[in-house]
Amino acid sequence: MTFGHPRRHFRRTGSTNERARELVEAGAPSGTVVTAAEQTAGRGRRGRIWAAPAGKALLYSAILRPLGARHGMLPVAAPLAVAEAVEAVAPERCEVKWPNDVWIARRKVAGVLIEARPPEWAVIGVGLNVSIQEGELPADLRWPATSIGHGASVEQTLKALNDRLGEWVEAPRDLVLAAYAERDALRGREVAWEGGPPGSQDGRGVAAGIDPLGNLVVELESGLRVALGAGEVELSAG
C-alpha cells in the first residue's frame, strides 16, 4: 500500500479528518493524504482538542479503502507506524500508550484518530508534534506533551509516515501484536477506568497487554482478567 499520492495540502483548515471524509465521499482513491499547516478544529478521542502552532506539527489524514479482514488491526497498527516514523527522523525511542497515543519518555508526541465506515473506507488521522517548543503549547498541555525536536522537519516526517503506514496497514495480525508488545507503555502499570463490559463498569487493575482483537487486557486484584475496548472506557494510568 502506498500513501501520499495524491496529496491535498491546506494552509489552514478546520480538521484534516473532515477534509479527508469529504474527499472519500467524493470518490478519492486509497492512498490519498490530506495535510495542513494549521488546524482550527483538530480533534482527538472523545472530542478532545488537538492544538499545535502553525507549521510545527504534522497534521495528517490518510484514506484507506476498501477495508478487508486484513485491516482488523488498523487501530493498533497505525500508532506503530507513527512510532517508527518518529524514530526514522530522530534518535528517540517511542512507546505506544493504548489505545492511540505515541510517547517519547512517557510524554505524548502524537495521537491517532481513526474514523471508518466498514467495509467501505477508513480515515487515519494523525497529529504529530515535530518542532514545537514547550512554551508554545497551551499551558494545560505542556506537561503531558512533547515534540520530536532534533531538527526534524514536517516534510521529512511526512515522508517517513507515508512509508511506514504503507507497510503497517497491511501487516499480518501476529506481526502487529508482537511489535505492539515491544512498545507497550502500559504493561505492568496500574490503570483505572470508568465504564466497560458488564461486571467491570469501573475498576482498577494492572495492564497485561492486548488481546488478538486489540482490546486492553487488565488483571484484577482477584486474579481475573478483563478485556476493555477503546470505545467502552475512559482510562487513566497510575
Secondary structure, DSSP 8 states (H G I E B T S, - for coil): ---SSSEEEESSBS-HHHHHHHHHHTT--TT-EEEES-BSS-B-GGG-B----TTSEEEEEEEE-S--GGGTTHHHHHHHHHHHHHHHHSS--EEEETTTEEEETTEEEEEEEEEEETTTEEEEEEEEE-S--GGGS-GGGTTTB----TT--HHHHHHHHHHHHHHHTT--HHHHHHHHHHHBSSTTSEEEEES-STT-SEEEEEEEEE-TTS-EEEE-TTS-EEEE-TTT-EEEE-
